[in-house]
Amino acid sequence: MDYKNILLNVTDHIALVTFNRPDKLNALNHETLVELKSVFEKIKSDENIFVVIVTGSGEKAFVAGADISEINKLNMLDGKKFAEFGQEIFSLIEKFEKPVIAAVNGFALGGGCELALSCHIRIASENAKFGQPEVNLGIIPGYGGTQRLTRLINAGRAAEMILTADMIDANEALRIGLVNKVYPQSELQSKAVEIAIKIASKGQQAIKLALKAIKVVDEVSLQEGLNMETSLFALCCGTEDFKEGTQAFLDKRKSNFSNK
């Protein structure tokens, strides 16, 4: 399938998903969200893809929010459907069995910040800016920002970002734990690929189960999480990758995982 607003390139088990509306600062309109859902469904069914990188085209924006011309037309009923559709797609990304890396290369505002929050790992270029400016428009974040941002950086900091609508730069995002690393713009994509290659080199059964365990932290008690970890650890012990990985360590050689 050809996409109008998104580029999809797959190389060496890594899918690069690029928002390609640079004239609109890669803003998320409905058409782009439909394409994003289709892209991730395609990646999900492709056993040759192990890791996903999400970024924006150009050097100005990752995703600079939703398309205001669409939001302006919403009534209460349409607003509920609008938020539900975005949350459905971002929850798909958050719960994705394959690691998703956000390479934030510029403005990540509103829906763009919420998109980054739904990814498992976030890295940023030095010129990146993050913000939830929705209250400037008389609305609140609708694609998960009030929930994911609060869980990630704590309630006080999230409240400040959401209620003031102030943007923060990449270094502040790093300081408060919103991103993992900050790189020069020219190095961002290569660093994202470097991380993806490292993850893709591991046993993918373990990667999938580790992600599953990590993502339930906000949904269950500590004991329930520990019980799940025990069960998932046991599942790992029944895989071919476990046998290969442990034997390779004992043999002092590089593992040759079959991902089974």
FENPEBEL-V875828 format. One record per helix or strand. SS is the DSSP state (h for helix, s for strand). FROM is the first residue (numbers start at 1). LEN is the number of residues. Records with the same first field share a line. If there is no record, write none. Layout:
SS=FROM-LEN ; FROM-LEN
This chain:
s=6-6 ; 14-6 ; 28-1 ; 51-6 ; 61-3 ; 66-1 ; 99-6 ; 107-3 ; 121-5 ; 129-3 ; 168-2 ; 181-3
h=22-3 ; 30-16 ; 68-4 ; 76-19 ; 111-8 ; 134-4 ; 145-9 ; 155-10 ; 170-6 ; 185-16 ; 204-12 ; 222-15 ; 240-12
